[in-house]
Amino acid sequence: MTTECEEPLSLDDLITSDPGILGGRRVFRRTRVPVEVVFENLADGLSIGDILEDYPTLDRGDVVQVLQLASAGLAAPKAA
């Protein structure tokens, strides 16, 4: 999570992709947990707390920031 002195993180800061890790799937930084796992579990009705219990390498702040950034990106008007 960021403080007032820190720059906000971007999706590129929070998510990595490396061909040597899960075939290049996008994962949360410093983990091998694919980003889609969070969205799939939320869609299945799990809470963030439930997901963090199942994937202890995830950082709550990173998950929340990814969800906020994804939401903001989807809410922005589509460029013509």
One Martini backbone bead per residue (centre of mass of N, CA, C, O) as a GRO file, in nm:
protein
   80
    1MET     BB    1   0.100   0.033   0.018
    2THR     BB    2   0.059   0.367   0.001
    3THR     BB    3   0.188   0.674   0.064
    4GLU     BB    4   0.215   1.009   0.042
    5CYS     BB    5   0.528   0.980  -0.066
    6GLU     BB    6   0.433   0.782  -0.270
    7GLU     BB    7   0.399   0.646  -0.560
    8PRO     BB    8   0.188   0.522  -0.757
    9LEU     BB    9   0.100   0.227  -0.883
   10SER     BB   10   0.112   0.021  -1.147
   11LEU     BB   11   0.043  -0.253  -1.321
   12ASP     BB   12   0.348  -0.294  -1.397
   13ASP     BB   13   0.432  -0.309  -1.089
   14LEU     BB   14   0.221  -0.553  -0.996
   15ILE     BB   15   0.276  -0.695  -1.278
   16THR     BB   16   0.403  -0.993  -1.428
   17SER     BB   17   0.607  -1.122  -1.714
   18ASP     BB   18   0.742  -1.458  -1.765
   19PRO     BB   19   0.832  -1.723  -1.954
   20GLY     BB   20   0.945  -1.883  -1.682
   21ILE     BB   21   0.646  -1.809  -1.568
   22LEU     BB   22   0.380  -1.969  -1.656
   23GLY     BB   23   0.433  -1.896  -1.967
   24GLY     BB   24   0.374  -1.565  -1.917
   25ARG     BB   25   0.183  -1.515  -1.722
   26ARG     BB   26   0.006  -1.304  -1.529
   27VAL     BB   27   0.151  -1.186  -1.225
   28PHE     BB   28   0.213  -1.127  -0.921
   29ARG     BB   29   0.437  -0.990  -0.762
   30ARG     BB   30   0.644  -1.223  -0.611
   31THR     BB   31   0.482  -1.450  -0.773
   32ARG     BB   32   0.262  -1.741  -0.902
   33VAL     BB   33  -0.003  -1.563  -0.930
   34PRO     BB   34  -0.255  -1.525  -1.118
   35VAL     BB   35  -0.468  -1.271  -1.183
   36GLU     BB   36  -0.729  -1.434  -1.265
   37VAL     BB   37  -0.781  -1.567  -0.991
   38VAL     BB   38  -0.916  -1.328  -0.853
   39PHE     BB   39  -1.151  -1.286  -1.051
   40GLU     BB   40  -1.268  -1.573  -1.036
   41ASN     BB   41  -1.317  -1.578  -0.727
   42LEU     BB   42  -1.502  -1.334  -0.715
   43ALA     BB   43  -1.714  -1.452  -0.915
   44ASP     BB   44  -1.758  -1.704  -0.703
   45GLY     BB   45  -1.777  -1.531  -0.405
   46LEU     BB   46  -1.520  -1.451  -0.296
   47SER     BB   47  -1.312  -1.306  -0.087
   48ILE     BB   48  -1.024  -1.158  -0.026
   49GLY     BB   49  -0.968  -1.321   0.228
   50ASP     BB   50  -1.003  -1.599   0.099
   51ILE     BB   51  -0.782  -1.568  -0.112
   52LEU     BB   52  -0.545  -1.513   0.088
   53GLU     BB   53  -0.566  -1.792   0.220
   54ASP     BB   54  -0.510  -1.955  -0.052
   55TYR     BB   55  -0.282  -1.707  -0.117
   56PRO     BB   56  -0.019  -1.616   0.083
   57THR     BB   57   0.165  -1.449  -0.133
   58LEU     BB   58  -0.030  -1.239  -0.124
   59ASP     BB   59  -0.101  -0.892  -0.134
   60ARG     BB   60  -0.345  -0.693  -0.038
   61GLY     BB   61  -0.253  -0.423  -0.168
   62ASP     BB   62  -0.214  -0.536  -0.452
   63VAL     BB   63  -0.499  -0.637  -0.502
   64VAL     BB   64  -0.646  -0.369  -0.459
   65GLN     BB   65  -0.493  -0.207  -0.675
   66VAL     BB   66  -0.570  -0.379  -0.918
   67LEU     BB   67  -0.874  -0.340  -0.890
   68GLN     BB   68  -0.872  -0.030  -0.910
   69LEU     BB   69  -0.727  -0.007  -1.186
   70ALA     BB   70  -0.925  -0.177  -1.346
   71SER     BB   71  -1.173  -0.007  -1.287
   72ALA     BB   72  -1.068   0.262  -1.401
   73GLY     BB   73  -1.014   0.154  -1.689
   74LEU     BB   74  -1.317   0.067  -1.742
   75ALA     BB   75  -1.448   0.359  -1.677
   76ALA     BB   76  -1.318   0.474  -1.901
   77PRO     BB   77  -1.328   0.611  -2.182
   78LYS     BB   78  -1.334   0.525  -2.502
   79ALA     BB   79  -1.140   0.551  -2.752
   80ALA     BB   80  -1.181   0.657  -3.094
   0.00000   0.00000   0.00000
